[in-house]
Amino acid sequence: VPPLIKRTTSWNGKPIVYPQGQAEINAMVIEIAPGGETGWHAHPVPSFGMMLEGTLEVTLKDGKKKRFTAGEGLVEVVDTQHNGRNVGKGPVRLVVFYAGAVGKPLTVKP
């Protein structure tokens, strides 16, 4: 079976480092309406996912952008402010898995 994702870095090239403490995995399906945005935020823990539907454009504070479409896997940036925006005509749906630690937040807003 070919892997969907096999990476040692996030999509911006930074190494994946797991947090200290008791490991805790969280998973969720995130939905963004057409034209909707996540708002600026960061993940202090590694996360990865798969686009189920739509087109998502992720922008970093330095202006770097990356687009993800249905069927693609992604390794999210860690400790880096970013904003996700639905740039398609239909909804964005993606399943995301967070490799965190007990008591550590998955997402922080500036």
C-alpha positions as CSV (number, residue, x, y, z in Angstrom):
1,V,0.0,0.0,0.0
2,P,1.6,3.3,-1.0
3,P,1.8,5.9,1.9
4,L,-0.5,8.9,1.8
5,I,2.1,10.9,3.8
6,K,5.7,10.1,4.7
7,R,7.6,13.2,5.9
8,T,10.1,14.3,8.5
9,T,9.2,18.0,8.0
10,S,6.0,20.1,7.9
11,W,5.1,21.7,4.5
12,N,7.2,24.7,5.2
13,G,10.3,22.5,5.7
14,K,10.7,22.6,9.5
15,P,11.5,19.4,11.3
16,I,8.7,17.6,13.1
17,V,9.3,17.4,16.9
18,Y,7.0,15.7,19.3
19,P,6.1,17.5,22.5
20,Q,7.3,16.2,25.9
21,G,4.8,14.5,28.3
22,Q,2.2,11.8,28.1
23,A,1.3,11.3,24.4
24,E,-2.2,12.2,23.4
25,I,-3.7,11.8,19.9
26,N,-6.7,13.9,18.8
27,A,-8.6,13.7,15.6
28,M,-11.3,15.9,14.1
29,V,-13.0,16.8,10.8
30,I,-12.8,20.5,10.1
31,E,-15.2,22.2,7.8
32,I,-14.8,25.6,6.2
33,A,-17.6,27.2,4.1
34,P,-16.8,28.8,0.7
35,G,-15.0,32.1,1.3
36,G,-14.5,31.2,5.0
37,E,-11.2,31.4,7.0
38,T,-9.8,29.8,10.1
39,G,-8.4,33.0,11.4
40,W,-4.7,33.4,12.3
41,H,-3.6,30.7,14.7
42,A,-0.7,28.3,15.4
43,H,-0.4,24.7,16.5
44,P,2.1,24.0,19.3
45,V,2.0,20.3,18.4
46,P,2.6,18.3,15.2
47,S,-0.5,17.6,13.1
48,F,-1.3,16.0,9.8
49,G,-4.4,15.4,7.8
50,M,-6.1,14.6,4.6
51,M,-8.2,16.9,2.4
52,L,-11.6,15.2,1.9
53,E,-13.2,17.9,-0.1
54,G,-12.5,21.4,-1.6
55,T,-9.5,23.7,-2.0
56,L,-7.7,25.2,1.0
57,E,-5.1,27.9,0.8
58,V,-2.8,28.3,3.8
59,T,-0.9,31.6,4.2
60,L,2.0,32.2,6.6
61,K,2.8,35.6,8.2
62,D,5.8,35.9,5.8
63,G,3.4,35.7,2.8
64,K,4.3,32.1,1.8
65,K,1.2,30.2,0.5
66,K,0.4,26.6,-0.1
67,R,-2.8,25.1,-1.7
68,F,-4.2,21.8,-0.8
69,T,-7.0,20.0,-2.7
70,A,-9.2,17.0,-2.2
71,G,-7.3,13.7,-1.9
72,E,-4.0,15.4,-0.7
73,G,-2.3,14.7,2.5
74,L,-0.7,17.5,4.5
75,V,1.7,17.9,7.4
76,E,0.8,21.2,9.1
77,V,3.2,23.9,10.3
78,V,4.2,23.9,14.0
79,D,4.6,27.0,16.1
80,T,4.0,29.1,13.0
81,Q,1.1,31.6,12.7
82,H,-1.0,30.8,9.6
83,N,-4.5,31.3,8.2
84,G,-6.5,28.8,6.2
85,R,-8.9,30.0,3.6
86,N,-11.5,28.2,1.4
87,V,-10.7,29.4,-2.1
88,G,-13.2,27.0,-3.8
89,K,-16.9,27.2,-4.7
90,G,-17.8,24.3,-2.3
91,P,-17.0,23.5,1.3
92,V,-13.6,22.4,2.5
93,R,-13.6,19.3,4.6
94,L,-10.4,17.8,6.1
95,V,-9.6,15.3,8.7
96,V,-6.8,16.3,11.0
97,F,-4.8,14.3,13.5
98,Y,-2.9,16.0,16.3
99,A,0.1,14.3,17.9
100,G,0.1,16.2,21.2
101,A,0.5,15.6,24.9
102,V,-2.0,15.6,27.8
103,G,-2.7,19.2,28.8
104,K,-1.0,20.8,25.8
105,P,-3.3,22.9,23.6
106,L,-3.8,21.9,19.9
107,T,-4.3,25.4,18.7
108,V,-3.5,28.9,20.0
109,K,-4.7,32.3,18.7
110,P,-2.4,35.3,18.7
